[in-house]
Amino acid sequence: MIVMKRLLIVTEAGTVSPSGWVRALIYKDNLENCGISVRYVSRQPEGLARIVNRQWALGRFMYHFNAVGALLARASAKVANLRENAIVRMARDGYDVIYLQKVCSLSLLRRLRKETKARLIFDLNDGLWLPANRGFFRDGNLEQILSGVDAVTCDNPYGVKHAEKFCHDVYLVPDPSQVEEFDKIRPLVTKPVDKVVIGWIGSPGTLFNLFKIWEALERVFVAEPGVSLRIIGVGEDRQLLPRFENVRYTTMARYSTNEMMQEVLRMHIGLFPLFNVDDSRARGILKAEIYMSGETAVIASPVGQCRDIIQDGVNGMLAHNTAMWIEQLLRLVRDASLRQRVARAGLETARQDFSLAATSERLIEALALN
């Protein structure tokens, strides 16, 4: 009789956070096909987490000072503490490995260490170690968490470098590009033929990156009347957007995974502008992978891992400054054959280097379940 190894994956709020899906839930079938029994649990109920996030999206002022927002925040914290008790009881049931996907609770970690014999793994991503993210931790600090686990996974080399200061067993596990999910709906969605769609996907928290290319976009839209801009994930506060003058754009406030894939499949060009700061280097390359999976020609700032995976003019385009952004955008807008060639090469990169099978193999190695 073959005994399957047992894995408990703890997320902060399930699929409410994109990383909860891409870094954890997406692996279920692949892990089980490898003989690993997987159970998922969320530290916060997804429904309550969605309500709290929506309140936050309505504005920082409202979230901090509105009575409803304060009540929701307290309720969320109380429920999460109760859920920790349930997680510990669940964890006592003989799991080989417990994977804490972005769950920054030192108290939970210490209880799991005390009450189980499982190998404890922490997933570090989204630049959690940077000063601006310190408020994410509910108790203790990140260094204590990294020092208290058996191993750490991270989606980019910059996080790996930080984690190695505190933990000797650190693994680079790239985000899966989700190309397999794109393939399921690829035949059902086509790119427009009457215009060139330039697109950006993200969240209100990363929308500021569009200011990096505001001037370039204005110049391109003056030169090319048959171009439109689609901005996905802007949230509720339109004040976060540049005050476009000539740019013809439409927006979507929020999106599901399926909606995101459909939007990207309709784009011809995908924007990945970044400022040359640690926050950009710590974010990984998932956005580029997603554009590539949608067979969308990606154009990015040469910051962080973008310099490593994007070969300029081959599977994507790189732009160092405003003049280069204008030049590269106009090249892609005006040359359909170049655009298609770059997009096809990008899709091949997503399939070869960032498939679910490839990243699952890296994760299984980190979890020591192989």
C-alpha positions in Angstrom: 0.0 0.0 0.0 1.4 3.4 -1.0 1.0 6.1 1.7 0.5 9.5 0.3 2.5 12.3 1.9 0.3 14.9 3.6 0.6 18.6 3.0 -1.4 21.4 4.7 -1.4 24.7 2.9 -2.4 27.7 4.9 -3.2 30.9 3.0 -4.1 34.3 4.4 -7.4 34.7 2.6 -7.7 32.1 -0.1 -8.3 33.5 -3.5 -8.9 37.0 -2.3 -5.2 37.7 -2.8 -3.9 36.9 -6.2 -0.8 35.3 -4.6 -3.2 32.9 -2.8 -4.2 31.5 -6.1 -0.9 31.7 -8.0 1.3 30.6 -5.2 -0.9 27.9 -3.6 -4.4 26.9 -4.8 -3.4 26.5 -8.4 -1.1 23.6 -7.5 -3.7 21.2 -6.1 -4.1 18.8 -9.0 -0.4 18.7 -9.8 0.5 18.0 -6.2 -2.1 15.2 -5.9 -0.9 13.7 -9.2 2.5 13.5 -7.6 1.2 11.4 -4.8 0.7 14.2 -2.3 -2.5 14.6 -0.3 -3.2 18.3 0.0 -5.6 20.2 2.2 -6.1 23.9 2.1 -7.2 26.3 4.8 -7.5 30.0 5.0 -6.5 32.1 8.0 -9.3 34.5 7.2 -12.8 33.6 5.8 -12.8 34.6 2.1 -16.1 36.4 2.3 -15.1 38.6 5.2 -11.7 39.3 3.6 -13.4 40.4 0.4 -15.7 42.9 2.3 -12.7 44.3 4.2 -10.7 44.7 0.9 -13.7 46.4 -0.8 -13.9 48.8 2.1 -10.2 49.5 1.7 -10.6 50.1 -2.0 -13.1 52.9 -1.3 -10.3 54.9 0.2 -7.7 54.9 2.9 -9.4 57.7 4.8 -12.7 55.9 4.9 -11.1 52.7 5.9 -9.2 54.2 8.9 -11.8 56.6 10.2 -15.2 55.3 9.0 -17.0 53.4 11.8 -18.0 50.6 9.5 -14.4 50.2 8.3 -13.1 50.1 11.9 -15.7 47.5 12.9 -14.9 45.3 9.9 -11.2 45.4 10.7 -11.7 44.4 14.3 -14.1 41.6 13.3 -11.6 40.3 10.7 -8.8 40.2 13.3 -11.0 38.5 15.8 -12.2 35.8 13.4 -8.6 35.3 12.1 -7.5 34.6 15.7 -10.3 32.0 16.1 -9.3 30.4 12.8 -5.7 30.1 14.1 -7.0 27.8 16.8 -8.8 25.7 14.2 -5.7 25.6 12.0 -3.6 24.3 15.0 -6.1 21.6 15.8 -6.1 20.6 12.1 -2.3 20.6 11.9 -2.0 18.1 14.8 -3.5 15.4 12.5 -0.1 14.1 11.3 0.8 16.4 8.3 4.3 16.0 6.9 4.6 19.6 5.8 2.8 22.9 6.6 3.1 25.6 4.0 2.4 29.1 5.2 1.7 31.1 2.0 2.2 34.7 3.0 0.7 34.1 6.5 2.6 36.6 8.6 1.5 35.5 12.0 4.4 34.7 14.4 2.0 33.4 17.0 0.6 30.8 14.6 4.1 29.8 13.6 5.2 29.3 17.2 2.1 27.2 18.0 2.6 25.0 15.0 6.2 24.5 15.9 5.3 23.5 19.5 2.3 21.3 18.7 3.3 19.5 15.5 6.3 17.7 14.0 5.7 19.0 10.5 8.3 20.7 8.3 7.3 24.4 8.3 7.7 26.4 5.1 7.1 30.1 4.7 6.4 31.7 1.3 8.0 35.1 0.9 6.8 37.4 -1.9 5.5 40.8 -2.8 8.4 42.5 -1.2 7.2 41.7 2.4 10.7 42.6 3.7 10.6 46.2 2.5 9.8 49.0 5.0 6.5 50.0 3.4 5.1 46.5 4.2 5.9 46.3 7.9 2.3 47.0 8.8 1.3 43.7 7.2 2.7 41.8 10.2 0.3 41.2 13.1 2.9 40.3 15.7 6.6 40.1 15.9 8.5 40.7 12.7 9.5 39.1 9.5 13.0 38.2 10.6 11.6 36.1 13.5 9.3 34.2 11.1 12.1 33.6 8.6 14.3 32.3 11.4 11.6 30.1 12.9 10.7 28.0 9.8 12.6 25.1 8.2 12.6 26.6 4.7 11.6 29.6 2.7 10.3 29.9 -0.8 10.3 33.1 -2.9 9.3 34.1 -6.4 12.4 36.2 -7.2 16.2 36.3 -6.5 15.9 39.5 -4.5 13.6 37.8 -1.9 15.9 34.8 -1.9 18.9 37.0 -1.0 17.0 38.6 1.9 15.7 35.3 3.2 19.1 33.7 3.2 20.2 36.1 5.9 17.8 34.3 8.4 17.2 30.8 7.0 19.7 28.4 5.5 17.2 26.5 3.3 15.8 28.9 0.7 14.3 28.1 -2.7 13.5 30.1 -5.8 10.0 29.0 -6.9 8.8 31.2 -9.8 5.1 32.1 -10.2 3.4 29.8 -12.7 2.4 31.8 -15.8 -1.1 30.2 -15.8 -0.6 29.4 -19.5 -2.5 26.2 -19.1 -5.5 28.2 -17.9 -5.1 30.6 -20.9 -5.1 27.6 -23.3 -8.5 26.5 -22.1 -10.2 29.7 -23.3 -7.7 30.7 -26.0 -9.9 29.4 -28.9 -12.9 31.4 -27.6 -11.3 34.9 -27.5 -9.8 36.8 -30.4 -7.9 40.1 -30.6 -9.6 43.0 -32.3 -8.6 43.5 -35.9 -9.9 47.1 -36.3 -7.6 48.7 -33.6 -4.5 48.0 -31.6 -5.2 47.5 -27.9 -2.5 48.4 -25.4 -3.2 47.0 -22.0 -2.1 47.1 -18.4 -3.2 44.7 -15.6 -2.6 45.2 -11.9 -4.2 46.6 -8.8 -4.8 50.1 -7.2 -1.6 49.5 -5.2 0.5 49.3 -8.4 -1.3 51.8 -10.5 1.3 54.4 -9.8 3.6 52.7 -12.2 1.6 54.2 -15.1 3.1 57.6 -14.2 6.4 56.2 -15.4 5.1 56.2 -19.0 2.4 58.9 -18.9 4.3 61.2 -21.3 5.2 58.4 -23.6 1.6 57.3 -23.9 0.4 60.8 -24.7 2.9 61.1 -27.5 2.0 57.7 -28.9 -1.7 58.4 -28.9 -1.2 61.7 -30.7 0.8 59.9 -33.4 -1.5 56.9 -33.7 -5.3 57.5 -33.7 -6.2 53.8 -34.1 -4.9 52.8 -30.6 -6.8 52.3 -27.4 -5.6 51.7 -23.8 -7.3 49.2 -21.5 -6.5 49.4 -17.8 -7.5 46.5 -15.7 -7.7 46.5 -11.9 -7.9 50.3 -11.1 -10.2 50.0 -8.1 -12.7 52.6 -7.1 -10.4 55.7 -6.8 -9.9 57.3 -10.2 -7.6 59.9 -8.6 -4.9 57.2 -8.7 -4.8 57.4 -12.5 -2.7 59.9 -14.5 -4.8 62.8 -15.8 -4.7 61.6 -19.4 -5.1 64.3 -22.1 -4.9 62.5 -25.4 -4.9 58.9 -24.3 -8.2 57.1 -25.2 -8.7 54.6 -22.4 -11.3 52.4 -20.7 -11.0 50.7 -17.3 -12.2 47.8 -15.2 -12.2 48.2 -11.4 -11.8 44.6 -10.4 -11.5 41.2 -12.2 -11.7 37.5 -11.6 -9.0 35.2 -12.9 -11.2 34.3 -15.9 -12.0 37.9 -16.7 -8.3 38.8 -16.4 -7.4 36.1 -19.0 -10.1 37.2 -21.4 -8.9 40.8 -21.2 -5.2 39.9 -21.8 -6.2 37.6 -24.7 -7.8 40.7 -26.3 -4.7 42.9 -25.9 -2.0 43.3 -28.6 0.6 45.0 -26.4 1.1 44.6 -22.6 2.6 47.3 -20.5 5.0 46.6 -17.6 6.5 49.9 -16.6 8.6 50.0 -13.4 10.5 52.5 -11.4 14.1 51.6 -10.7 13.6 51.0 -6.9 13.7 48.0 -4.6 9.9 47.8 -4.6 9.9 47.0 -8.3 12.8 44.5 -8.1 11.0 42.7 -5.3 7.7 42.2 -7.2 8.8 39.4 -9.5 7.8 39.0 -13.1 4.3 37.5 -13.0 2.8 40.4 -15.0 5.2 39.7 -17.9 4.4 36.0 -17.7 0.7 36.7 -17.9 1.1 38.9 -21.0 3.2 36.2 -22.6 0.6 33.5 -21.8 -2.0 35.7 -23.5 0.2 35.9 -26.6 0.5 39.6 -26.0 3.7 41.4 -26.9 5.1 42.7 -23.6 7.1 45.9 -23.3 8.8 46.4 -19.9 11.3 48.5 -18.0 14.6 46.7 -17.7 14.3 46.4 -13.9 14.8 43.3 -11.8 14.0 40.0 -13.5 12.6 41.6 -16.6 16.2 42.0 -17.7 16.7 38.2 -17.3 13.6 36.8 -19.0 12.9 39.4 -21.7 15.2 39.3 -24.7 14.7 42.7 -26.3 13.1 42.3 -29.7 12.8 38.6 -29.4 10.2 37.6 -26.7 9.4 41.1 -25.6 10.7 44.7 -25.7 12.7 46.7 -23.2 12.5 50.5 -22.7 14.9 52.4 -20.5 13.5 55.9 -20.7 10.6 58.0 -22.1 12.2 58.2 -25.6 12.7 54.4 -25.7 9.1 53.8 -24.5 7.8 56.0 -27.4 10.0 54.3 -29.9 9.3 50.7 -28.8 5.5 51.3 -28.5 5.4 52.9 -32.0 7.4 49.9 -33.5 4.9 47.4 -32.0 1.8 49.5 -33.0 2.9 50.0 -36.6 4.4 46.6 -37.4 1.9 43.8 -37.0 4.3 41.1 -38.0 6.9 42.2 -35.4 4.1 42.4 -32.8 2.9 38.9 -33.6 6.5 37.4 -33.8 7.3 38.9 -30.3 4.0 37.6 -28.9 4.6 34.1 -30.2 8.1 34.0 -28.7 6.7 35.2 -25.4 4.1 32.5 -25.4 6.8 29.9 -26.0 8.8 31.4 -23.0 5.7 31.0 -20.8 5.3 27.4 -21.9 8.9 26.4 -21.5 10.0 28.2 -18.4 6.9 29.0 -16.4 4.5 26.2 -16.9 2.6 24.7 -14.0 4.6 21.4 -14.4 7.9 23.3 -14.1 7.0 25.4 -11.1 5.3 22.5 -9.4 8.6 20.6 -9.6 10.4 23.5 -7.9 7.8 23.7 -5.2 7.8 20.0 -4.4 11.6 20.2 -4.1 11.3 23.1 -1.6 8.6 21.2 0.4 10.9 18.2 0.5 8.1 15.9 -0.7 9.9 14.4 -3.6 
